[in-house]
Amino acid sequence: MNLRFIISLILLITLGSAYGQTSPVVVTSIKPIHSIVSSLMSGIAEPELLLKSNNSAHTFHLKPSQIRLISDADLVITVDENFEIGLKKALTNINSDSLMFVSDTDNLKIYSTRESIFEKDEEHEEQDHSILDYHLWLSTENVQLIANTIASRLKALDPSNEQAYVTNLKKFNLKMDTLNLNLVS
């Protein structure tokens, strides 16, 4: 009888620790952000990508399965609520601790655009032309700042994999440094 109890206890502890080691569910809005997060989560888990088709990131509409995906996520990473307009309503239902806008990253260089992301029409005719350009991943400096910020969020969310995030971030930054050198040369 004691042997059964001990075996059952060991089995419960083993199963409990296996379930305790699950990696976080991370959802990204668009491919450039997904690429950064995939590099940081390499060997841990694969982040989910919301916009897999060639639809515009500015105007797409969520399907029920996508709404469910972001509702169940531990972390949802998007560019900015003014960039992925189709996500705006769905993001209001997400706990702010589970939501990250990469545009909130400190020290980013965000430039103004000359034209609106919207086609000109009567509704937007009077629009201010100092709208920000949220294509932040086009600057390698911005990409590194974004990667550092995302890695910090992942480490806080998943401390059991902290060392893997640190290692992946170092590899990612090394690739970006090499890219910068090649661009300058």
C-alpha positions in Angstrom: 0.0 0.0 0.0 2.8 2.4 0.8 4.5 1.6 -2.5 1.4 2.5 -4.4 1.2 5.8 -2.5 4.8 6.7 -3.2 4.5 5.8 -6.9 1.3 7.9 -7.2 3.0 10.8 -5.4 6.0 10.6 -7.8 3.7 10.5 -10.8 1.7 13.5 -9.6 4.9 15.5 -8.9 6.2 14.6 -12.4 3.0 15.5 -14.1 2.7 18.7 -12.2 6.2 19.8 -13.0 5.7 18.9 -16.7 2.5 21.0 -16.8 4.2 23.8 -14.9 6.9 24.0 -17.6 4.6 25.0 -20.4 5.8 27.9 -22.5 3.7 31.1 -22.9 1.2 31.5 -25.7 2.4 34.6 -27.6 0.5 36.1 -30.5 1.9 38.6 -32.9 -0.1 40.7 -35.4 2.1 40.9 -38.5 5.1 39.0 -40.0 7.9 41.5 -39.2 7.0 41.4 -35.5 6.5 37.6 -35.7 10.0 37.2 -37.1 11.6 39.1 -34.2 9.5 37.1 -31.6 10.3 33.8 -33.3 14.0 34.5 -33.0 13.6 35.3 -29.3 11.5 32.2 -28.6 13.7 29.8 -30.6 13.9 26.5 -28.9 11.1 27.4 -26.5 7.9 27.8 -28.5 6.6 29.2 -31.8 4.5 32.4 -31.5 1.2 32.6 -33.3 0.7 35.0 -36.3 -2.6 36.7 -36.7 -2.3 38.1 -40.2 -1.0 35.3 -42.4 -2.5 36.4 -45.7 -1.6 39.3 -48.0 -4.4 41.4 -46.5 -3.4 44.9 -45.4 -2.3 45.2 -41.8 -4.1 48.5 -41.7 -7.6 47.3 -42.6 -8.0 43.6 -41.9 -10.9 42.2 -40.0 -10.5 39.4 -37.4 -12.2 36.1 -37.8 -13.8 34.4 -34.7 -10.8 32.0 -34.5 -8.4 34.9 -34.4 -10.4 36.7 -31.7 -10.3 33.5 -29.6 -6.5 33.2 -30.2 -5.8 36.6 -28.8 -8.2 36.1 -26.0 -6.4 33.0 -24.9 -2.9 34.4 -25.3 -0.5 35.1 -22.5 1.0 38.0 -24.5 -0.3 39.8 -27.6 2.2 41.9 -29.5 1.1 44.5 -32.0 2.8 47.5 -33.6 0.3 50.2 -32.5 -3.4 50.6 -32.2 -3.2 53.2 -34.9 -1.4 50.9 -37.2 -3.4 47.7 -37.1 -6.8 49.4 -37.1 -8.7 46.1 -37.5 -7.4 45.0 -34.1 -8.5 48.1 -32.2 -11.8 46.9 -31.0 -10.6 43.4 -30.1 -7.6 44.7 -28.1 -9.9 46.6 -25.8 -11.0 43.3 -24.4 -7.5 42.1 -23.5 -6.0 42.6 -20.1 -3.4 45.4 -20.4 -0.8 43.1 -18.8 -1.2 40.7 -21.7 -0.8 43.4 -24.4 2.3 45.0 -25.8 2.5 47.7 -28.4 6.0 47.8 -29.9 5.5 51.5 -30.6 5.7 52.0 -26.8 9.3 50.9 -26.7 11.6 53.5 -25.3 14.0 55.5 -27.5 12.4 54.4 -30.8 12.8 56.6 -33.8 9.3 57.2 -35.2 9.0 59.5 -38.1 6.1 61.4 -39.5 4.6 60.3 -42.8 3.8 62.6 -45.6 0.5 60.9 -46.5 -2.1 59.2 -44.4 -2.3 55.4 -44.4 -6.0 56.0 -45.4 -7.0 56.8 -48.9 -8.2 60.3 -49.1 -11.9 60.6 -48.9 -14.4 63.1 -47.5 -14.1 61.6 -44.0 -10.3 62.0 -43.8 -9.9 65.1 -46.0 -9.3 67.4 -43.1 -6.8 64.9 -41.5 -3.6 66.1 -40.0 -0.6 65.2 -42.2 1.7 64.6 -39.2 0.6 61.0 -38.8 3.4 58.8 -37.5 5.0 56.1 -39.7 4.7 52.9 -37.7 6.8 50.7 -40.0 9.3 50.6 -37.1 11.0 47.4 -38.2 12.6 49.2 -41.2 15.3 50.5 -38.9 17.8 48.0 -37.5 18.3 50.2 -34.5 14.5 50.2 -33.8 14.5 46.4 -34.3 17.1 45.9 -31.7 15.3 48.2 -29.2 12.1 46.3 -29.9 13.8 42.9 -29.5 15.3 44.0 -26.1 11.9 45.1 -24.9 10.1 41.9 -26.1 12.8 39.8 -24.5 12.3 41.6 -21.2 8.5 40.9 -21.4 9.1 37.2 -22.2 11.6 36.8 -19.3 9.1 38.3 -16.9 6.3 36.1 -18.3 8.3 32.9 -18.5 11.2 33.0 -15.9 11.9 29.3 -16.3 13.2 30.0 -19.8 15.0 33.3 -18.9 18.5 32.0 -19.9 17.2 30.9 -23.3 15.7 34.3 -24.0 19.0 36.0 -23.0 20.9 33.7 -25.3 18.5 34.2 -28.2 18.5 37.9 -27.7 22.4 37.9 -27.9 22.2 35.9 -31.1 19.6 38.2 -32.6 21.5 41.4 -31.7 24.7 39.9 -33.2 22.8 39.3 -36.5 21.5 42.9 -36.4 25.0 44.2 -35.7 26.4 42.2 -38.6 23.6 43.5 -40.8 24.4 47.1 -39.8 28.0 46.6 -40.6 27.1 45.2 -44.0 24.7 48.1 -44.7 27.4 50.6 -43.9 30.1 48.9 -46.0 
